[in-house]
Each structure stands twice: as C-alpha cells, then as structure tokens.
Amino acid sequence: MVARFAGAAQRMAEVFAGSPSVLASLPGLAAHGWRGPAREVRLQTRPWGFVPGAVAHPVRLWHAPADEEVPFPAAEATAALFPAARLTEQGAPDHIPSEETLGELFAELRAARL
C-alpha cells in the first residue's frame, strides 16, 4: 500500500510550495512549530489503511479555493485519488466549513438516508 502513496509526498510539497498564502505565512508557521503544515503533510502522504483508488462509493469533498491553510490544489490532488470523487468549491473563503457547506452536506446525507 505504501507504494500507492509514493508520489504523494512530492505532489504535496509542490502544491504547498506553489501557494502564495502558504509562502507568506511561513514566519508565523515557524513560530508555532510548523504544526499545521506538518499535520497536513502527514495526513496526505501516509497510508490511510485502505486504497483510495479501490473505493467504489462516491466520495464528496468540499474545499475553499481561498483557504489560506490548505491550497485548493491539495484538495484536487486528494480528490484525484478516488475514482468517484466530486470536489465542490466552498463559497466561504475559510478553512472551516461554512454553514452553507454544512447544510449541503446534511442535505446529501438525508437524501442518501445515511
């Protein structure tokens, strides 16, 4: 399973290095011990205990293009791991899901009877 994640670390490094907001926030991130970026890289690059490409069920992701903590291309790279993923741009420009996004999520769960 580790081999299936072999390119993930390089891809995440490229995504985060190419983000102006991440680059601008480097001094603040360093002052806090790099906890946020380190956590995100760990989440994105270590094996998840399953093979994303083998997930047959639809996967829905929401992410804000203006998120200053995690660049939108990171969400795109995550969505690309799943064959039936749908990535939706969250309208609110924040890392935390907006009320609108949560409303969409719960409406979909109700419709699916989950």
PyMOL commands that set and color helices and strands:
alter all, ss='L'
color gray80, all
select helices_A, chain A and resi 2-5+8-17+20-24+26-31+35-45+52-54+72-80+99-112
alter helices_A, ss='H'
color red, helices_A
select strands_A, chain A and resi 59-63+85-89
alter strands_A, ss='S'
color yellow, strands_A
deselect
rebuild
show_as cartoon
